[in-house]
Structures are given as C-alpha cells and as structure tokens.
Amino acid sequence: MTARKTVITVASAGALALAVPAIKQYEGYAPTVVPDKLAGGLPTGGYGETVGVKLGETHSEKYWSDRLAKRLVEDYDAGIGKCITVELPDGVRAMALSMSWNAGAGAICSSPMVKKWNAGDIEGGCRAILTKNADGEYTGWRISSRPDGPGTPLVVQRGLINRRADERKKCLAAAREPAPVVVAAPAPLPPPAVAPPAAPAAPVVEAPKISWWRSLLARVRCWIFKCEAVK
C-alpha cells in the first residue's frame, strides 16, 4: 500500500506583495499591544497580531511589518497551502491570505470558498466570501465576532461586512483577469553567410615611357645600322 501524496500549494511573491498591504489596510496599526474590544479583549498589536504578544509591549512599525510578512509565509500560507490544491491567481490567493490572517488558516480550509476553488470554480469561490439571503440580509463568511469573549453570542460587525465586500471585489477582479499568454521565443536565425575575401588583384605595372629624344636617337641608329625603328 502506497502513501497518498499531499499536494501543498505556495503563494507566489506576487500574491504576498498584494496580501501584505491589503491586511495592513484592513487591520489598522497599533504600535502597542492593547485589548481588542471586538474580540473579547484579546491582546492585539501591530497589524492585528494576537499570537505571542502581551498587553503593553510596544515595537516599531518595521518590527510589526516584518513580523506580519514572516508569519504570513510561515504560518498562514503554509496552513492554507495544505487544503488549497489548485493554483489560484495571485489576487485570489492574496485574499485567501487576508481572510486567513483575520479568521485563521483552519477556518479558511473549512470554508465554502476553498471547496469551490478546489472544484475549479474560481469566481464562485470569490462570490462565497460575502453573500445575501432572499431578504437581502448578509449571510457572508465570518462577518460576526464575539465581543464579549469566547462562548458568547455572535454579533454581526459592519466593519467585517465592509472588509469581506472589499475582499470579494478584489478576488473577483483577479479571477476575471485573462491568464498571461506565454509566447515562445523565436528560433535564433542562422548566422549570415560571409563570402571569403577576394584574392588581391595583381599589381598593374606600366611599361616605362620612352622620351621623344631617345626615340629619335633610336631611329637614327636604325637608319644607320638598318634596324627596326622604335615606334
């Protein structure tokens, strides 16, 4: 019996480049760790970081930004990469990362978005981020929180609705972008034929010209000695 091979997908540099600024926009920034009023007082700092932080600790923006980028790759993308088995457009993967940072990689893996994406319905997965029922009420994914802490009733948050609406919009835009056309490079042309250099022409040697007086002298000699005159 052979072990089943698990496909793990990884976000491209382009997807990560889109995800980081989107998360920063949605989460806002706090240099000091404070209680999150919408999450039952959960200690939260930087750009929505809740793991391994203590109330009151303060860091620079670069520290929180670097931490976000590192955790996004090592924890969140690695987490959703285990359940997303298809290659997604960069913008779609970026929104999956944004939602995983907000709700957790496990929540994304059990979401209707991933089910549709893995079935090949990329746009359908994006539309599942935020939906409405027949009464026009939002029934989207993870639009509620527990402001009074774990185990207390869920409360729909307008801020989460706005976030999901924007994530849905960006996801659909990326899903509808035409796939890049890969054009094969033309075959290299053969080098031009070079004719061998022509042999140098033989130098033209002109016969020396005979002056008129030497010609006259030669004619006199021939007249005397009966020879052929030089013409």
DRENDO-1510 file (C-alpha; in Angstrom, 1 decimal, always signed):
<recs>
REC; n; res; u; v; w
REC; 1; MET; +0.0; +0.0; +0.0 .
REC; 2; THR; +1.5; +3.3; -1.0 .
REC; 3; ALA; +1.1; +6.5; +1.0 .
REC; 4; ARG; -1.1; +9.2; -0.5 .
REC; 5; LYS; +0.8; +12.2; -1.8 .
REC; 6; THR; -0.4; +15.5; -0.4 .
REC; 7; VAL; -0.3; +18.5; -2.7 .
REC; 8; ILE; +0.9; +21.7; -1.0 .
REC; 9; THR; +0.5; +24.9; -2.9 .
REC; 10; VAL; +2.6; +28.0; -2.1 .
REC; 11; ALA; +1.8; +31.7; -2.7 .
REC; 12; SER; +3.9; +33.4; -5.2 .
REC; 13; ALA; +5.8; +36.6; -4.4 .
REC; 14; GLY; +3.2; +38.5; -6.3 .
REC; 15; ALA; +0.4; +37.1; -4.1 .
REC; 16; LEU; +2.3; +38.0; -1.0 .
REC; 17; ALA; +3.0; +41.5; -2.3 .
REC; 18; LEU; -0.8; +42.0; -2.7 .
REC; 19; ALA; -1.7; +40.5; +0.6 .
REC; 20; VAL; +0.5; +42.5; +2.9 .
REC; 21; PRO; -0.8; +46.0; +2.1 .
REC; 22; ALA; -4.4; +44.7; +2.0 .
REC; 23; ILE; -4.0; +43.3; +5.5 .
REC; 24; LYS; -2.4; +46.4; +6.8 .
REC; 25; GLN; -5.4; +48.4; +5.4 .
REC; 26; TYR; -8.0; +46.2; +6.9 .
REC; 27; GLU; -6.3; +45.7; +10.3 .
REC; 28; GLY; -5.0; +49.1; +11.0 .
REC; 29; TYR; -1.9; +49.7; +13.1 .
REC; 30; ALA; -1.2; +49.9; +16.8 .
REC; 31; PRO; +2.4; +50.0; +18.0 .
REC; 32; THR; +1.4; +48.9; +21.5 .
REC; 33; VAL; -0.5; +45.7; +22.3 .
REC; 34; VAL; -4.0; +46.6; +23.6 .
REC; 35; PRO; -7.2; +44.6; +24.2 .
REC; 36; ASP; -9.4; +44.1; +21.1 .
REC; 37; LYS; -12.8; +45.3; +22.1 .
REC; 38; LEU; -14.4; +43.3; +19.2 .
REC; 39; ALA; -12.7; +40.0; +20.3 .
REC; 40; GLY; -13.4; +39.8; +23.9 .
REC; 41; GLY; -10.3; +41.8; +25.0 .
REC; 42; LEU; -7.9; +39.6; +23.1 .
REC; 43; PRO; -4.4; +41.2; +23.3 .
REC; 44; THR; -3.7; +42.6; +19.8 .
REC; 45; GLY; -0.8; +44.7; +18.4 .
REC; 46; GLY; +0.8; +45.8; +15.3 .
REC; 47; TYR; -1.3; +44.8; +12.3 .
REC; 48; GLY; -3.7; +42.5; +14.1 .
REC; 49; GLU; -1.1; +40.2; +15.7 .
REC; 50; THR; -2.6; +38.2; +18.5 .
REC; 51; VAL; -0.2; +35.3; +18.9 .
REC; 52; GLY; +2.7; +35.5; +21.4 .
REC; 53; VAL; +2.0; +39.2; +22.4 .
REC; 54; LYS; +1.5; +40.7; +25.9 .
REC; 55; LEU; -0.5; +43.8; +26.8 .
REC; 56; GLY; +1.5; +46.9; +26.9 .
REC; 57; GLU; +4.5; +45.8; +24.8 .
REC; 58; THR; +5.5; +48.3; +22.2 .
REC; 59; HIS; +7.5; +47.9; +19.0 .
REC; 60; SER; +8.4; +49.9; +15.9 .
REC; 61; GLU; +6.4; +49.8; +12.7 .
REC; 62; LYS; +9.2; +47.9; +11.0 .
REC; 63; TYR; +9.1; +45.2; +13.7 .
REC; 64; TRP; +5.4; +44.7; +13.3 .
REC; 65; SER; +5.6; +44.8; +9.4 .
REC; 66; ASP; +8.4; +42.3; +9.3 .
REC; 67; ARG; +6.5; +40.1; +11.8 .
REC; 68; LEU; +3.4; +40.2; +9.6 .
REC; 69; ALA; +5.3; +39.2; +6.5 .
REC; 70; LYS; +7.2; +36.4; +8.2 .
REC; 71; ARG; +4.1; +34.9; +9.9 .
REC; 72; LEU; +2.1; +35.2; +6.7 .
REC; 73; VAL; +4.5; +33.0; +4.9 .
REC; 74; GLU; +5.5; +30.5; +7.6 .
REC; 75; ASP; +2.1; +30.0; +9.3 .
REC; 76; TYR; -0.8; +31.3; +7.3 .
REC; 77; ASP; +0.2; +30.5; +3.7 .
REC; 78; ALA; +1.7; +27.2; +4.9 .
REC; 79; GLY; -1.6; +26.4; +6.6 .
REC; 80; ILE; -3.9; +27.2; +3.7 .
REC; 81; GLY; -1.5; +25.6; +1.2 .
REC; 82; LYS; -2.4; +22.2; +2.7 .
REC; 83; CYS; -6.0; +22.5; +1.7 .
REC; 84; ILE; -5.9; +24.6; -1.4 .
REC; 85; THR; -4.9; +22.1; -4.1 .
REC; 86; VAL; -5.2; +24.3; -7.2 .
REC; 87; GLU; -3.1; +27.2; -8.4 .
REC; 88; LEU; -5.0; +30.4; -7.8 .
REC; 89; PRO; -4.4; +33.7; -9.5 .
REC; 90; ASP; -2.2; +35.9; -7.3 .
REC; 91; GLY; -5.0; +38.3; -6.4 .
REC; 92; VAL; -7.3; +35.4; -5.3 .
REC; 93; ARG; -4.5; +33.8; -3.2 .
REC; 94; ALA; -3.8; +37.2; -1.7 .
REC; 95; MET; -7.5; +37.5; -0.5 .
REC; 96; ALA; -7.3; +33.9; +0.9 .
REC; 97; LEU; -4.3; +35.0; +2.9 .
REC; 98; SER; -6.1; +38.2; +4.1 .
REC; 99; MET; -9.0; +36.1; +5.4 .
REC; 100; SER; -6.8; +33.5; +7.0 .
REC; 101; TRP; -5.0; +36.3; +8.9 .
REC; 102; ASN; -8.3; +37.5; +10.1 .
REC; 103; ALA; -10.0; +34.2; +10.9 .
REC; 104; GLY; -7.3; +31.6; +10.9 .
REC; 105; ALA; -6.0; +29.1; +8.3 .
REC; 106; GLY; -8.2; +26.3; +9.7 .
REC; 107; ALA; -11.3; +28.4; +9.2 .
REC; 108; ILE; -10.3; +29.1; +5.6 .
REC; 109; CYS; -9.7; +25.4; +4.9 .
REC; 110; SER; -13.2; +24.5; +6.0 .
REC; 111; SER; -14.8; +27.4; +4.1 .
REC; 112; PRO; -17.1; +27.3; +1.1 .
REC; 113; MET; -14.5; +29.3; -0.8 .
REC; 114; VAL; -11.9; +26.6; -0.7 .
REC; 115; LYS; -14.4; +23.9; -1.7 .
REC; 116; LYS; -15.4; +25.9; -4.8 .
REC; 117; TRP; -11.8; +26.8; -5.7 .
REC; 118; ASN; -10.6; +23.2; -5.5 .
REC; 119; ALA; -13.5; +22.2; -7.7 .
REC; 120; GLY; -12.3; +24.7; -10.4 .
REC; 121; ASP; -14.9; +27.4; -9.7 .
REC; 122; ILE; -12.6; +30.3; -9.0 .
REC; 123; GLU; -15.3; +33.0; -9.4 .
REC; 124; GLY; -17.8; +31.0; -7.3 .
REC; 125; GLY; -15.3; +30.8; -4.5 .
REC; 126; CYS; -14.8; +34.5; -4.6 .
REC; 127; ARG; -18.6; +35.2; -4.5 .
REC; 128; ALA; -18.9; +32.9; -1.5 .
REC; 129; ILE; -16.8; +35.4; +0.6 .
REC; 130; LEU; -19.9; +37.6; +1.0 .
REC; 131; THR; -23.5; +36.6; +0.2 .
REC; 132; LYS; -27.1; +37.7; +0.9 .
REC; 133; ASN; -30.2; +35.8; +1.5 .
REC; 134; ALA; -33.7; +36.3; -0.1 .
REC; 135; ASP; -34.4; +39.0; +2.5 .
REC; 136; GLY; -31.3; +41.0; +1.5 .
REC; 137; GLU; -29.5; +40.2; +4.7 .
REC; 138; TYR; -25.8; +39.5; +4.6 .
REC; 139; THR; -25.0; +35.8; +5.2 .
REC; 140; GLY; -21.4; +36.0; +4.2 .
REC; 141; TRP; -18.5; +34.2; +5.6 .
REC; 142; ARG; -17.2; +35.3; +9.1 .
REC; 143; ILE; -19.0; +38.6; +9.3 .
REC; 144; SER; -19.6; +38.2; +13.1 .
REC; 145; SER; -17.4; +38.3; +16.2 .
REC; 146; ARG; -17.8; +37.6; +19.9 .
REC; 147; PRO; -17.2; +41.0; +21.6 .
REC; 148; ASP; -18.0; +39.5; +25.0 .
REC; 149; GLY; -15.4; +36.8; +24.6 .
REC; 150; PRO; -15.4; +33.1; +23.7 .
REC; 151; GLY; -18.7; +31.2; +24.1 .
REC; 152; THR; -20.8; +34.4; +24.0 .
REC; 153; PRO; -23.3; +35.2; +21.2 .
REC; 154; LEU; -22.0; +36.2; +17.8 .
REC; 155; VAL; -22.7; +39.8; +16.7 .
REC; 156; VAL; -22.6; +40.9; +13.1 .
REC; 157; GLN; -20.0; +43.6; +12.6 .
REC; 158; ARG; -20.4; +46.3; +10.0 .
REC; 159; GLY; -16.6; +46.5; +9.7 .
REC; 160; LEU; -16.3; +42.8; +8.8 .
REC; 161; ILE; -19.0; +43.2; +6.2 .
REC; 162; ASN; -17.1; +46.0; +4.6 .
REC; 163; ARG; -13.9; +44.0; +4.7 .
REC; 164; ARG; -15.5; +40.9; +3.1 .
REC; 165; ALA; -17.1; +43.1; +0.5 .
REC; 166; ASP; -13.7; +44.5; -0.5 .
REC; 167; GLU; -12.0; +41.1; -0.4 .
REC; 168; ARG; -14.8; +39.7; -2.6 .
REC; 169; LYS; -14.4; +42.6; -5.0 .
REC; 170; LYS; -10.6; +42.2; -5.3 .
REC; 171; CYS; -10.9; +38.4; -5.5 .
REC; 172; LEU; -13.4; +38.6; -8.4 .
REC; 173; ALA; -11.3; +41.1; -10.3 .
REC; 174; ALA; -8.3; +38.8; -10.0 .
REC; 175; ALA; -10.3; +35.8; -11.0 .
REC; 176; ARG; -11.6; +37.5; -14.2 .
REC; 177; GLU; -8.2; +38.7; -15.4 .
REC; 178; PRO; -7.1; +36.9; -18.5 .
REC; 179; ALA; -4.3; +34.4; -18.0 .
REC; 180; PRO; -1.0; +35.6; -19.2 .
REC; 181; VAL; -0.1; +34.5; -22.7 .
REC; 182; VAL; +3.3; +32.7; -22.8 .
REC; 183; VAL; +4.9; +33.5; -26.2 .
REC; 184; ALA; +7.7; +31.1; -27.2 .
REC; 185; ALA; +10.9; +32.9; -28.1 .
REC; 186; PRO; +11.6; +32.8; -31.9 .
REC; 187; ALA; +14.2; +30.4; -33.0 .
REC; 188; PRO; +17.6; +32.1; -33.4 .
REC; 189; LEU; +18.4; +33.0; -37.0 .
REC; 190; PRO; +21.4; +31.3; -38.6 .
REC; 191; PRO; +24.5; +33.4; -38.8 .
REC; 192; PRO; +24.7; +35.3; -42.1 .
REC; 193; ALA; +26.9; +33.8; -44.8 .
REC; 194; VAL; +30.2; +35.5; -45.1 .
REC; 195; ALA; +31.9; +35.4; -48.5 .
REC; 196; PRO; +35.6; +34.6; -48.4 .
REC; 197; PRO; +37.7; +37.6; -49.0 .
REC; 198; ALA; +38.7; +38.1; -52.7 .
REC; 199; ALA; +42.3; +37.4; -53.7 .
REC; 200; PRO; +44.2; +40.7; -54.1 .
REC; 201; ALA; +44.5; +41.7; -57.7 .
REC; 202; ALA; +47.9; +41.5; -59.3 .
REC; 203; PRO; +49.5; +45.0; -59.4 .
REC; 204; VAL; +49.5; +46.6; -62.8 .
REC; 205; VAL; +53.0; +47.5; -63.8 .
REC; 206; GLU; +53.0; +50.1; -66.5 .
REC; 207; ALA; +55.8; +50.0; -69.1 .
REC; 208; PRO; +58.2; +52.8; -68.8 .
REC; 209; LYS; +57.6; +55.6; -71.2 .
REC; 210; ILE; +60.4; +56.4; -73.7 .
REC; 211; SER; +61.1; +60.1; -74.1 .
REC; 212; TRP; +60.9; +61.6; -77.6 .
REC; 213; TRP; +64.6; +62.4; -77.9 .
REC; 214; ARG; +65.5; +58.8; -77.1 .
REC; 215; SER; +63.1; +57.7; -79.7 .
REC; 216; LEU; +64.7; +60.0; -82.2 .
REC; 217; LEU; +68.1; +58.7; -81.4 .
REC; 218; ALA; +67.0; +55.1; -81.8 .
REC; 219; ARG; +65.5; +56.0; -85.3 .
REC; 220; VAL; +68.8; +57.5; -86.3 .
REC; 221; ARG; +70.7; +54.4; -85.2 .
REC; 222; CYS; +68.4; +52.2; -87.2 .
REC; 223; TRP; +68.7; +54.3; -90.2 .
REC; 224; ILE; +72.5; +53.9; -90.0 .
REC; 225; PHE; +72.6; +50.3; -88.9 .
REC; 226; LYS; +69.4; +49.2; -90.9 .
REC; 227; CYS; +67.4; +48.1; -87.8 .
REC; 228; GLU; +63.7; +48.4; -87.0 .
REC; 229; ALA; +62.9; +51.8; -85.5 .
REC; 230; VAL; +61.3; +52.0; -82.2 .
REC; 231; LYS; +57.8; +53.2; -82.5 .
</recs>
